[in-house]
Amino acid sequence: DQKILSNRERSLVRIVSRIIAEGQAVGQLRSGDPVELAEWMNRCMRGFFLDWAISKGTIDIRKDGMRFFSEFVLSALCTKQLHA
């Protein structure tokens, strides 16, 4: 029995892993198994959402979420600085 949150066939994991693979193909993202990297991103997302829930919504989920992913998650994946 696989739990839904750790299921590699989840739509989100498939979509994110495809995006990661595309970034790897053009040299923007670091090497590694795209599915595994997508799972790591999902873990980060779950942790962020847990913090938001614990804060009872006092965290600005949009603003802080964008900053968290651009400063922490993307910087861990990117091979070079990307400009938005």
C-alpha positions, 0 to 999 in steps of 0.5 A, spaced: 500 500 500 502 506 497 500 512 501 497 518 496 502 523 499 508 519 497 506 516 490 510 517 485 504 517 480 501 523 483 499 528 477 504 533 481 510 529 481 509 527 474 508 534 472 514 537 476 518 532 474 517 533 467 519 540 468 525 539 471 527 534 466 526 540 461 530 544 465 536 539 465 535 538 458 537 545 457 542 546 462 538 550 467 537 545 472 542 540 476 543 533 474 539 528 478 533 523 477 527 528 475 522 524 479 526 524 486 528 531 485 520 532 484 519 528 490 524 533 494 520 539 492 513 536 494 516 535 501 518 542 501 511 544 499 508 540 504 513 543 510 511 550 507 503 548 507 504 545 514 507 551 517 502 555 514 496 551 517 500 551 524 500 559 523 492 559 522 493 563 516 497 568 519 503 567 514 502 570 507 502 564 503 503 567 496 508 572 498 512 567 503 511 561 498 514 565 492 520 567 496 521 561 499 521 557 493 525 562 489 530 563 495 531 556 497 528 551 492 530 554 486 537 556 488 538 548 490 536 546 483 539 551 478 545 550 475 546 558 474 542 564 477 535 565 473 532 572 472 525 572 472 
